């Protein structure tokens, strides 16, 4: 079967051996990525352009994200250089751009703030946190826990990211206007930021506003040019040529030239940091697998969850000893990478090499960058996490899930980002429990002139119902947590209709647990005592086997049917 082209010039068929290399189910070995042994010359141009373009976007943003976490700006360079390199060599997603994200930066900053480290101790704490994150990810991969990524529902994830966006923007406003505040909870930060506005530095505000204007204008009118790189270059030029730092505009300051020094973790911090590390690991994996899957083409292996856990963990572990912060795949930078022409992880290698060159050659110039420029980059790209249209779409579909999204947003804003992860997971699990505990039970009717049966609805008033025959269809798994609720719904419908025959259609029931089976046995006995006949319809092999090992097996074959059409035909005959 032919696939869409894998490169710009030639089509490709999927070779099963290629897929096997990219999708090894073994967590104990890490095979060579299929793109290395099967590289095509036609991919080189796209990978080179994508690597250069992604670097122009990723490096400035990584510098800004380091400041979000409260870390020295060069940590952003180290994060692009080391984890990106490791993922490019071992990862299974061809287009994924791997460094750090706004979400991971704010989570790391919150965790490090709780430790209260500063200076050299801050780097040690960051190394400990990043090592723990990597350790949790590798362990989860070995235990094949990739399914955990599904624990956060899409509405809750939308709310969580919106809350993160609000927190990040609020965190950057003081840098944007040139004031310093003593940080606390969300409402405290709002209050002290408002109180500090009269003390704002006008030159700093002017620089920040200009940078925002540049970023927004370039994103709209010149999307082919990396806007963050342009903003950083203009900011550095302004300080170099106009001496903005002598007019109250603060700059990044000294950035050490050269490769990162080896940083060893402090094992005494493990007990303080491991809860935060577990939450960050979950978010890193969730973002990584989501970005990788979103931008995979049909002719490429889709990222395998358990393998991605291990590779993401190894990238964090390797980065921990070389000054990097917590890392993962980012949606925005992956989109840039793919749209710029990335065909394989070679694009990521090129991005890492450019970060390496920046460490050796461009570090002094980075020190001249205004903090307001970094704040503007963070604010412009963090606002994108807040998507009111997504909330509106959720509300159109279901009000309950809109409430879950709002709860997740408020949880992050009020309780904090790390606690917000817990809130997001709890809300998702409660949502799942709610859906499972209250499955629907429909009264089925027939579309006139057809053999189509559908739930009774006011929109179809002419649908056929049958005197003394009630057709009911429960849906979902019926088990101990919802059996009583399903029974109540069935009983209420039977009492209302007062039929002589009740047919329960199990077409939508994929499993029936013992508690539910016992309830059905008791219901059949009560209906028989009241002169009501129970018919069983559309049971799959699993449900049917349970019925055959219960007293319901005594029902004659004339009371068991394959579908509702047979029930109606038999009843009318």
TORMI-881835 format. One record per residue (C-alpha): residue number from 1; y, x, z negated. Coordinates in nm, 4 decimals, decimal comma, padded with zeros to 6 digits. Each point is the difference from the previous one (the first is absolute). Example, Ala and Ser with C-alpha at 12.3 -4.5 7.8 and 13.67 -1.06 7.14 Angstrom:
<nodes>
1 -00,4500 01,2300 -00,7800 .
2 00,3440 00,1370 00,0660 .
</nodes>
This chain:
<nodes>
1 00,0000 00,0000 00,0000 .
2 00,3327 00,1514 00,1000 .
3 00,2786 00,0481 -00,2508 .
4 00,3727 00,0349 00,0166 .
5 00,1162 00,3505 00,0975 .
6 -00,0152 00,2502 -00,2814 .
7 00,2565 00,2264 00,1523 .
8 00,2955 -00,0331 00,2308 .
9 -00,1876 00,0841 00,3177 .
10 -00,3705 -00,0718 -00,0260 .
11 -00,2267 -00,2671 -00,1423 .
12 -00,2790 00,0731 -00,2407 .
13 -00,3234 -00,1619 -00,1020 .
14 -00,0994 00,0057 -00,3622 .
15 -00,2763 00,2508 -00,0579 .
16 -00,2127 -00,1098 -00,2954 .
17 -00,0287 00,3597 -00,1106 .
18 00,3769 00,0200 -00,0185 .
19 00,0142 -00,3041 -00,2222 .
20 -00,2667 00,1402 -00,2252 .
21 00,2017 00,3153 -00,0534 .
22 00,3073 -00,1988 -00,0937 .
23 -00,1924 -00,2516 -00,2095 .
24 -00,2527 00,1886 -00,2017 .
25 -00,1326 -00,2287 -00,2683 .
26 -00,0890 00,2937 -00,2195 .
27 00,2446 00,0779 -00,2727 .
28 -00,1688 00,3296 -00,0814 .
29 00,0987 00,1828 00,3202 .
30 00,3154 00,0145 00,2086 .
31 -00,0827 00,0372 00,3726 .
32 00,2326 00,1619 00,2499 .
33 00,2369 -00,2694 00,1358 .
34 -00,1108 -00,1220 00,3414 .
35 00,3396 00,0714 00,1553 .
36 -00,0420 00,3774 -00,0487 .
37 -00,3272 00,0326 00,1915 .
38 00,0931 -00,2611 00,2594 .
39 00,3655 00,0822 00,0613 .
40 00,1385 -00,0826 00,3452 .
41 00,2731 00,1979 00,1719 .
42 00,1701 -00,3260 00,0984 .
43 00,0740 -00,0645 -00,3680 .
44 00,1918 00,3251 -00,0584 .
45 00,3420 -00,1104 00,1253 .
46 -00,0021 -00,3238 -00,1990 .
47 -00,1175 00,1750 -00,3175 .
48 00,2652 00,2719 00,0330 .
49 00,2858 -00,2437 00,0534 .
50 -00,1253 -00,2238 -00,2820 .
51 -00,0361 00,2923 -00,2412 .
52 00,3560 00,1169 00,0684 .
53 00,1432 -00,3518 -00,0207 .
54 -00,1882 -00,0901 -00,3169 .
55 00,1153 00,3241 -00,1642 .
56 00,3615 -00,0862 00,0772 .
57 -00,0485 -00,3290 -00,1850 .
58 -00,2477 00,0961 -00,2712 .
59 00,1589 00,3218 -00,1291 .
60 00,3448 -00,1458 -00,0817 .
61 -00,1603 -00,3077 -00,1542 .
62 -00,2380 00,2137 -00,2076 .
63 00,2963 00,1949 -00,1350 .
64 00,1568 -00,3288 -00,1040 .
65 -00,3217 -00,1326 -00,1503 .
66 -00,0290 00,3117 -00,2174 .
67 00,3342 -00,0883 -00,1560 .
68 -00,1242 -00,3551 -00,0638 .
69 -00,2803 00,1488 -00,2089 .
70 00,2521 00,2175 -00,1837 .
71 -00,1511 00,3162 00,1496 .
72 00,1728 00,2952 00,1708 .
73 00,0752 -00,0697 00,3633 .
74 -00,2312 00,2737 00,1290 .
75 -00,2974 -00,1930 -00,1378 .
76 00,0464 -00,2348 00,2950 .
77 -00,0503 00,2939 00,2384 .
78 -00,3127 00,1120 -00,1835 .
79 -00,1381 -00,3538 00,0195 .
80 00,0459 -00,0135 00,3763 .
81 -00,1496 00,3457 00,0356 .
82 -00,3162 -00,0008 -00,2157 .
83 -00,1430 -00,3564 -00,0280 .
84 00,0942 -00,0695 00,3630 .
85 -00,1929 00,3091 00,1094 .
86 -00,3091 -00,0948 -00,2023 .
87 -00,0031 -00,3576 00,1263 .
88 00,0488 00,1091 00,3615 .
89 -00,3087 00,2231 -00,0263 .
90 -00,2255 -00,2455 -00,1833 .
91 00,1370 -00,3533 00,0445 .
92 -00,1589 -00,2645 00,2189 .
93 00,3137 -00,1839 00,1157 .
94 00,1421 00,1550 00,3154 .
95 00,3568 -00,1390 -00,0163 .
96 00,0526 00,0095 -00,3794 .
97 00,3039 00,1985 -00,1151 .
98 -00,0794 00,1266 -00,3490 .
99 00,2572 00,1240 -00,2534 .
100 00,1610 -00,2256 -00,2589 .
101 00,1690 -00,3397 -00,0102 .
102 00,2727 -00,1818 -00,1867 .
103 -00,2591 -00,1891 -00,2024 .
104 -00,1876 00,3114 -00,1078 .
105 00,3249 00,1820 -00,0784 .
106 00,1312 -00,2706 -00,2292 .
107 -00,3387 -00,0316 -00,1722 .
108 -00,0184 00,3761 -00,0513 .
109 00,3566 00,0070 -00,1316 .
110 -00,0769 -00,2765 -00,2477 .
111 -00,3104 00,1821 -00,1233 .
112 00,1793 00,3342 -00,0360 .
113 00,2915 -00,1665 -00,1803 .
114 -00,2414 -00,1282 -00,2629 .
115 -00,1138 00,3576 -00,0653 .
116 00,3621 00,1113 -00,0327 .
117 -00,0537 00,3356 00,1694 .
118 00,2749 00,2102 00,1579 .
119 00,0373 00,3322 00,1823 .
120 -00,3221 00,2001 00,0333 .
121 -00,1755 -00,2524 -00,2214 .
122 00,0866 -00,2701 00,2532 .
123 -00,1845 00,1858 00,2756 .
124 -00,2968 00,0481 -00,2320 .
125 -00,0004 -00,3701 -00,0840 .
126 00,0221 -00,0875 00,3695 .
127 -00,2931 00,2312 00,0778 .
128 -00,2029 -00,1649 -00,2762 .
129 00,0836 -00,3482 00,1241 .
130 -00,0785 00,0862 00,3647 .
131 -00,3284 00,1659 -00,1000 .
132 -00,1020 -00,3075 -00,1998 .
133 00,0878 -00,2287 00,2914 .
134 -00,2142 00,2131 00,2308 .
135 -00,2846 00,0053 -00,2502 .
136 00,0011 -00,3781 -00,0346 .
137 -00,0023 -00,0423 00,3782 .
138 -00,2901 00,2407 00,0547 .
139 -00,2005 -00,1600 -00,2815 .
140 00,0655 -00,3461 00,1417 .
141 -00,1168 00,1190 00,3423 .
142 -00,3215 00,1464 -00,1417 .
143 -00,0637 -00,3292 -00,1821 .
144 00,0701 -00,1863 00,3289 .
145 00,2820 -00,2054 -00,1457 .
146 00,1930 -00,0461 00,3233 .
147 -00,0236 -00,3748 -00,0448 .
148 00,2579 00,0253 -00,2817 .
149 00,2754 00,0065 00,2639 .
150 -00,0762 -00,3667 00,0599 .
151 00,0832 -00,0942 -00,3582 .
152 00,3715 -00,0313 00,0753 .
153 00,0636 -00,3038 00,2170 .
154 00,2564 00,0112 00,2794 .
155 00,2528 -00,2366 -00,1701 .
156 -00,0178 00,2052 -00,3193 .
157 00,0410 00,3241 00,1965 .
158 00,3067 -00,1467 00,1727 .
159 00,1497 -00,0829 -00,3390 .
160 -00,0936 00,3373 -00,1465 .
161 00,1681 00,1919 00,2826 .
162 00,3109 -00,2158 -00,0229 .
163 00,0249 00,0772 -00,3705 .
164 -00,0444 00,3707 00,0724 .
165 00,2797 -00,0218 00,2595 .
166 00,2410 -00,1573 -00,2492 .
167 -00,0841 00,2609 -00,2661 .
168 00,0460 00,2923 00,2416 .
169 00,3340 -00,1248 00,1329 .
170 00,1290 -00,0519 -00,3544 .
171 -00,1214 00,3499 -00,0930 .
172 00,1918 00,1608 00,2900 .
173 00,3331 -00,1809 -00,0376 .
174 00,1338 00,2416 -00,2689 .
175 -00,0630 00,2974 00,2333 .
176 00,1516 -00,1971 00,2862 .
177 00,3283 -00,0525 -00,1856 .
178 00,0035 00,3284 -00,1923 .
179 -00,0550 -00,1085 -00,3609 .
180 -00,2592 00,0834 -00,2629 .
181 -00,1700 -00,2611 -00,2191 .
182 -00,2495 00,0091 -00,2837 .
183 -00,2971 -00,1834 00,1451 .
184 -00,1968 -00,2688 -00,1760 .
185 -00,1507 -00,3336 00,0921 .
186 00,0959 -00,1999 00,3084 .
187 00,2716 -00,2130 -00,1602 .
188 00,1375 00,3005 -00,1902 .
189 00,0289 00,1951 00,3268 .
190 00,1761 -00,2909 00,1701 .
191 00,2500 -00,0259 -00,2854 .
192 00,0852 00,3712 -00,0308 .
193 00,0243 00,0355 00,3787 .
194 00,2530 -00,2835 00,0132 .
195 00,1912 00,1532 -00,2897 .
196 00,0100 00,3362 00,1809 .
197 00,1496 -00,1316 00,3244 .
198 00,3629 00,0648 -00,1116 .
199 -00,0932 00,3695 -00,0432 .
200 -00,1460 00,0302 00,3497 .
201 00,0938 00,3042 00,2110 .
202 00,1824 -00,1224 00,3091 .
203 -00,0964 00,3044 00,2134 .
204 -00,3651 -00,0511 -00,0972 .
205 00,0178 -00,3710 00,0804 .
206 00,1598 00,0849 00,3365 .
207 -00,2802 00,2464 00,0821 .
208 -00,2672 -00,2483 -00,1040 .
209 00,1546 -00,2848 00,1976 .
210 00,0326 00,2203 00,3091 .
211 -00,3661 00,0995 -00,0282 .
212 -00,1112 -00,3626 -00,0304 .
213 00,2066 -00,0866 00,3064 .
214 -00,1539 00,2884 00,1947 .
215 -00,3546 -00,0911 -00,1011 .
216 00,0355 -00,3700 00,0816 .
217 00,1834 00,0619 00,3278 .
218 -00,2497 00,2561 00,1217 .
219 -00,2976 -00,2173 -00,0925 .
220 00,1531 -00,2787 00,2065 .
221 00,1555 00,1765 00,2975 .
222 -00,1781 00,3373 00,0300 .
223 -00,3496 -00,0559 -00,1422 .
224 -00,1398 00,2966 00,1950 .
225 00,2096 00,2418 -00,2128 .
226 -00,1267 00,0587 -00,3582 .
227 00,2762 -00,1575 -00,2081 .
228 -00,0895 00,1694 -00,3338 .
229 00,0121 00,3437 00,1633 .
230 00,3389 -00,0762 00,1536 .
231 00,1371 -00,1229 -00,3340 .
232 -00,1236 00,3106 -00,1806 .
233 00,1473 00,2297 00,2656 .
234 00,3393 -00,1747 -00,0118 .
235 00,0025 00,0124 -00,3799 .
236 -00,0736 00,3721 -00,0060 .
237 00,2620 00,0637 00,2689 .
238 00,2569 -00,1940 -00,2001 .
239 -00,0555 00,2167 -00,3065 .
240 -00,0034 00,3241 00,2030 .
241 00,3055 -00,0722 00,2140 .
242 00,2133 -00,2271 -00,2174 .
243 -00,0906 00,1263 -00,3472 .
244 -00,0899 -00,3480 -00,1251 .
245 -00,1612 00,1533 -00,3070 .
246 00,3501 00,1101 -00,1122 .
247 00,1216 -00,3620 00,0150 .
248 -00,2399 -00,1523 -00,2492 .
249 -00,2993 -00,0515 00,2315 .
250 -00,3099 00,1317 -00,1769 .
251 -00,2605 00,1874 00,2033 .
252 -00,3707 00,0706 -00,0427 .
253 00,0632 00,3566 -00,1110 .
254 -00,2261 00,3015 00,0200 .
255 -00,3299 -00,0530 00,1830 .
256 -00,2369 00,2969 -00,0281 .
257 -00,1025 00,1659 00,3252 .
258 -00,3640 00,0772 00,0597 .
259 -00,3370 -00,1485 -00,0737 .
260 -00,0659 -00,2022 -00,3155 .
261 -00,1281 00,1801 -00,3059 .
262 -00,3337 -00,0955 -00,1497 .
263 00,0542 -00,2623 -00,2708 .
264 -00,2722 -00,0603 -00,2567 .
265 -00,0387 -00,3385 -00,1700 .
266 00,0441 -00,0484 -00,3738 .
267 -00,3171 -00,1535 -00,1352 .
268 00,1852 -00,1167 -00,3106 .
269 00,1860 -00,2537 00,2167 .
270 -00,3164 -00,1640 00,1330 .
271 -00,0178 -00,2603 -00,2763 .
272 00,3608 -00,1039 00,0666 .
273 -00,0193 -00,0059 00,3776 .
274 -00,3458 -00,1331 00,0889 .
275 00,0903 -00,3740 -00,0183 .
276 00,2946 00,0574 00,2342 .
277 -00,2154 00,2181 00,2258 .
278 -00,2587 -00,2769 00,0364 .
279 00,2670 -00,2461 00,1149 .
280 00,1573 00,2510 00,2390 .
281 -00,3436 00,0811 00,1446 .
282 -00,0588 -00,3678 00,0733 .
283 00,3369 -00,0363 00,1720 .
284 -00,0407 00,3265 00,1956 .
285 -00,3356 -00,1135 00,1348 .
286 00,1233 -00,3526 00,0739 .
287 00,2978 00,1265 00,2015 .
288 -00,2072 00,2659 00,1760 .
289 -00,2806 -00,2281 00,1156 .
290 00,2456 -00,2756 00,0975 .
291 00,2103 00,2363 00,2135 .
292 -00,3043 00,1623 00,1577 .
293 -00,1599 -00,3307 00,0963 .
294 00,3243 -00,1563 00,1199 .
295 00,0602 00,2654 00,2657 .
296 -00,3564 00,0769 00,1150 .
297 -00,0750 -00,0777 00,3636 .
298 -00,3133 -00,1779 00,1171 .
299 -00,1379 00,3211 00,1497 .
300 00,0301 00,1877 -00,3300 .
301 -00,2190 -00,0024 -00,3102 .
302 00,1545 -00,2234 -00,2641 .
303 00,0643 00,1859 -00,3288 .
304 -00,2930 -00,0357 -00,2389 .
305 00,1112 -00,0967 -00,3490 .
306 -00,2285 00,2229 -00,2057 .
307 00,0589 00,3050 00,2166 .
308 00,3760 -00,0544 -00,0150 .
309 -00,0231 -00,0100 -00,3791 .
310 -00,1593 00,3454 -00,0076 .
311 00,2340 00,1558 00,2576 .
312 00,3114 -00,1459 -00,1634 .
313 -00,1253 00,1332 -00,3327 .
314 -00,0620 00,3472 00,1413 .
315 00,3485 00,0056 00,1536 .
316 00,1519 -00,0806 -00,3392 .
317 -00,2154 00,2544 -00,1825 .
318 00,0923 00,2735 00,2473 .
319 00,3671 -00,0891 -00,0201 .
320 -00,0006 -00,0108 -00,3800 .
321 -00,0477 00,3774 -00,0302 .
322 00,2678 00,0775 00,2615 .
323 00,2965 -00,1998 -00,1262 .
324 -00,0582 -00,3282 00,1871 .
325 00,0518 -00,3449 -00,1504 .
326 -00,2334 -00,2983 00,0299 .
327 -00,0732 -00,0685 00,3655 .
328 -00,1356 -00,2679 00,2320 .
329 00,0404 -00,1520 00,3412 .
330 00,3232 -00,1834 00,0810 .
331 00,0379 -00,2990 00,2289 .
332 00,3453 00,0879 00,1375 .
333 -00,0763 00,3631 00,0756 .
334 -00,3389 -00,0943 00,1493 .
335 00,1763 -00,2456 00,2287 .
336 00,2359 00,2773 00,1121 .
337 -00,2938 00,2346 00,0531 .
338 -00,1963 -00,2490 00,2100 .
339 00,2946 -00,1250 00,2030 .
340 00,1028 00,3583 00,0758 .
341 -00,3385 00,0552 00,1669 .
342 -00,2417 00,1247 -00,2700 .
343 -00,3600 -00,0048 00,1196 .
344 -00,1664 00,2113 -00,2706 .
345 00,0683 00,1721 -00,3318 .
346 00,1369 00,2992 00,1885 .
347 00,3355 -00,1787 -00,0288 .
348 -00,0337 00,0228 -00,3784 .
349 -00,0824 00,3708 00,0227 .
350 00,3176 00,0590 00,1994 .
351 00,2045 -00,1912 -00,2576 .
352 -00,1488 00,2149 -00,2783 .
353 00,0750 00,3203 00,1915 .
354 00,3633 -00,1041 00,0458 .
355 00,0263 -00,0628 -00,3758 .
356 -00,1409 00,3499 -00,0515 .
357 00,2683 00,1423 00,2277 .
358 00,2685 -00,1961 -00,1822 .
359 -00,1110 00,1524 -00,3325 .
360 00,0356 00,3510 00,1443 .
361 00,3163 -00,0361 00,2059 .
362 00,2053 -00,3106 -00,0768 .
363 -00,0134 -00,0306 -00,3794 .
364 00,3546 00,1402 -00,0584 .
365 00,1469 -00,2599 00,2343 .
366 -00,1815 -00,2817 -00,1782 .
367 00,1746 00,1065 -00,3200 .
368 00,3323 -00,0969 00,1639 .
369 -00,1068 -00,3598 00,0554 .
370 00,2074 -00,2607 -00,1910 .
371 -00,1960 -00,2059 -00,2527 .
372 00,1731 -00,3049 00,1457 .
373 -00,1711 00,0747 00,3320 .
374 -00,3421 -00,0049 -00,1628 .
375 00,0913 -00,3182 -00,1874 .
376 00,1102 -00,1641 00,3262 .
377 -00,3293 00,0906 00,1712 .
378 -00,1997 -00,1416 -00,2912 .
379 00,2058 -00,3195 -00,0224 .
380 -00,0119 -00,0753 00,3741 .
381 -00,3757 00,0457 00,0226 .
382 -00,0790 -00,1620 -00,3357 .
383 00,1874 -00,3172 00,0897 .
384 -00,2660 -00,0443 00,2665 .
385 -00,2526 -00,0631 -00,2775 .
386 00,1856 -00,3229 -00,0820 .
387 -00,0987 -00,2525 00,2646 .
388 00,1361 -00,3515 -00,0733 .
389 -00,1592 -00,1204 00,3246 .
390 -00,3444 00,0837 -00,1378 .
391 00,0721 -00,2079 -00,3104 .
392 00,1092 -00,2856 00,2269 .
393 -00,3206 00,0241 00,2047 .
394 -00,2094 -00,0092 -00,3165 .
395 00,1942 -00,3010 -00,1282 .
396 -00,0588 -00,1859 00,3275 .
397 -00,3735 00,0469 -00,0359 .
398 -00,0515 -00,0563 -00,3720 .
399 00,2399 -00,0381 -00,2912 .
400 -00,2492 00,1370 -00,2535 .
401 -00,0313 00,3360 00,1736 .
402 00,3797 00,0191 00,0313 .
403 00,0127 -00,0258 -00,3798 .
404 -00,2504 00,2860 -00,0267 .
405 00,2256 00,2152 00,2202 .
406 00,3057 -00,0797 -00,2141 .
407 -00,1926 00,0744 -00,3210 .
408 -00,1032 00,3396 00,1378 .
409 00,3623 00,0767 00,0939 .
410 00,1310 -00,0922 -00,3433 .
411 -00,2841 00,1906 -00,1660 .
412 00,1053 00,3225 00,1704 .
413 00,3704 -00,0535 -00,0643 .
414 -00,0218 -00,1064 -00,3661 .
415 -00,3110 00,1739 -00,1320 .
416 00,0200 00,3161 00,2075 .
417 -00,1757 00,1331 00,3055 .
418 -00,3191 00,1218 -00,1658 .
419 -00,0360 -00,3198 -00,1979 .
420 00,0809 -00,1821 00,3227 .
421 -00,3233 00,1319 00,1531 .
422 -00,1920 -00,1545 -00,2893 .
423 00,1910 -00,3255 00,0418 .
424 -00,0751 00,0020 00,3743 .
425 -00,3721 00,0496 -00,0562 .
426 -00,0163 -00,2593 -00,2778 .
427 00,1877 -00,2544 00,2106 .
428 -00,2323 00,0683 00,2947 .
429 -00,3108 -00,0397 -00,2143 .
430 00,1369 -00,3157 -00,1618 .
431 00,0757 -00,1336 00,3462 .
432 -00,3563 00,0767 00,1068 .
433 -00,1369 -00,1616 -00,3155 .
434 00,2177 -00,3067 00,0557 .
435 -00,1172 -00,0396 00,3571 .
436 -00,3618 00,0440 -00,1016 .
437 00,0222 -00,2390 -00,2943 .
438 00,1410 -00,2913 00,1983 .
439 -00,1775 -00,0281 00,3368 .
440 00,0923 -00,2968 00,2184 .
441 -00,2195 -00,3095 00,0427 .
442 00,0713 -00,2022 00,3145 .
443 -00,0821 -00,3566 00,1003 .
444 -00,1322 00,0349 00,3551 .
445 00,0730 -00,2531 00,2776 .
446 -00,0837 -00,0094 00,3715 .
447 00,2456 00,0361 00,2830 .
448 -00,0216 -00,3190 00,2102 .
449 -00,2291 00,0223 00,3012 .
450 -00,1349 00,3462 -00,0896 .
451 -00,2529 00,1666 -00,2277 .
452 00,2750 00,2072 -00,1624 .
453 00,0289 -00,0363 -00,3777 .
454 00,3141 00,1137 -00,1782 .
455 00,1686 -00,0444 -00,3409 .
456 00,1684 -00,3326 -00,0566 .
457 00,3723 00,0224 00,0656 .
458 00,2984 -00,2349 00,0202 .
459 00,0789 00,1705 00,3310 .
460 -00,3129 -00,1559 00,1532 .
461 -00,0076 -00,3618 -00,1240 .
462 -00,2394 -00,1166 00,2755 .
463 -00,2849 00,2329 -00,1019 .
464 -00,3252 -00,1847 -00,0731 .
465 -00,1304 -00,0620 -00,3500 .
466 -00,3317 -00,1670 -00,0733 .
467 -00,0554 -00,2941 -00,2311 .
468 -00,2013 00,0994 -00,3084 .
469 -00,0438 00,3561 00,1322 .
470 00,2126 00,2790 -00,1494 .
471 00,0001 00,3409 00,1693 .
472 00,1151 00,2877 -00,2237 .
473 00,0393 00,3688 00,0797 .
474 00,0686 00,2629 -00,2708 .
475 00,0977 00,3470 00,1201 .
476 -00,0478 00,3487 -00,1404 .
477 -00,2419 00,1503 -00,2471 .
478 -00,0939 -00,2464 -00,2749 .
479 -00,0801 00,1809 -00,3241 .
480 00,0385 -00,0243 -00,3775 .
481 00,3791 00,0456 00,0058 .
482 00,0670 -00,2921 00,2342 .
483 -00,3123 -00,2202 -00,0161 .
484 00,1515 -00,2380 -00,2528 .
485 00,3223 -00,0320 00,2014 .
486 -00,1937 -00,0716 00,3210 .
487 -00,2066 -00,2572 -00,1878 .
488 00,3129 -00,1735 -00,1264 .
489 00,1422 -00,0213 00,3530 .
490 -00,3252 -00,1366 00,1409 .
491 -00,0306 -00,2568 -00,2787 .
492 00,3605 -00,1186 00,0443 .
493 -00,0510 -00,0551 00,3734 .
494 -00,3277 -00,1829 -00,0563 .
495 00,1519 -00,2292 -00,2634 .
496 00,2914 -00,0786 00,2317 .
497 -00,2162 -00,0789 00,3063 .
498 -00,2930 -00,1756 -00,1791 .
499 -00,2507 00,0876 00,2768 .
500 -00,3712 -00,0716 00,0150 .
501 -00,0704 00,3320 00,1720 .
502 00,1692 00,3377 -00,0650 .
503 -00,0567 00,2890 00,2404 .
504 00,1102 00,3439 -00,1219 .
505 00,0568 00,2405 00,2902 .
506 -00,0735 00,3588 -00,1080 .
507 00,1084 00,1541 00,3300 .
508 00,2967 00,1687 -00,1688 .
509 -00,1972 00,1120 -00,3103 .
510 -00,1431 00,3488 00,0523 .
511 -00,1508 00,0329 -00,3494 .
512 -00,1030 -00,2290 -00,2841 .
513 -00,0397 00,1519 -00,3460 .
514 -00,2483 -00,1347 -00,2574 .
515 00,2660 -00,1739 -00,2101 .
516 00,1205 -00,1883 00,3069 .
517 -00,3577 -00,0836 00,1018 .
518 -00,0713 -00,1434 -00,3446 .
519 00,3178 -00,2101 00,0245 .
520 -00,1135 -00,1346 00,3375 .
521 -00,3432 -00,0882 -00,1409 .
522 00,1616 -00,1955 -00,2832 .
523 00,2392 -00,1715 00,2414 .
524 -00,2891 -00,1083 00,2224 .
525 -00,1820 -00,1487 -00,2977 .
526 00,3072 -00,1960 -00,1143 .
527 00,0674 -00,1336 00,3509 .
528 -00,3643 -00,1036 00,0355 .
529 00,0256 -00,1952 -00,3288 .
530 00,3094 -00,1749 00,1389 .
531 -00,1722 -00,0880 00,3276 .
532 00,1831 00,2612 00,2083 .
533 -00,1963 00,2163 00,2438 .
534 00,0854 00,3685 00,0364 .
535 -00,0439 00,1774 00,3340 .
536 00,0156 00,3794 00,0418 .
537 00,1465 00,1325 00,3266 .
538 00,0483 00,3337 00,1783 .
539 -00,1514 00,2362 -00,2570 .
540 -00,0228 00,3647 00,1026 .
541 -00,3271 00,1888 -00,0717 .
542 00,1247 00,1367 -00,3338 .
543 00,1115 -00,3383 -00,1338 .
544 -00,3067 -00,1717 00,1449 .
545 -00,2352 00,2474 -00,1721 .
546 00,1633 -00,0756 -00,3366 .
547 -00,0388 -00,3720 00,0612 .
548 -00,3689 00,0464 00,0813 .
549 -00,0569 00,1710 -00,3365 .
550 00,1592 -00,2839 -00,1959 .
551 -00,0742 -00,3678 -00,0729 .
552 00,2085 -00,0841 00,3074 .
553 -00,2967 00,1200 00,2072 .
554 -00,1597 -00,3347 -00,0854 .
555 00,2520 -00,1733 00,2252 .
556 -00,1750 -00,1134 00,3141 .
557 00,0885 00,1608 00,3309 .
558 00,1718 -00,3252 00,0952 .
559 00,2731 00,0915 -00,2501 .
560 00,0678 00,3472 00,1407 .
561 00,1936 00,0435 00,3268 .
562 00,1294 00,2800 00,2190 .
563 00,3429 -00,1522 00,0665 .
564 00,2178 -00,3042 -00,0619 .
565 -00,0664 -00,1413 00,3446 .
566 -00,3676 -00,0418 -00,0929 .
567 00,1000 -00,1654 -00,3292 .
568 00,2168 -00,2598 00,1722 .
569 -00,2607 -00,0691 00,2695 .
570 -00,2736 -00,0461 -00,2622 .
571 00,2206 -00,2209 -00,2175 .
572 00,1070 -00,2236 00,2877 .
573 -00,3600 -00,0307 00,1204 .
</nodes>
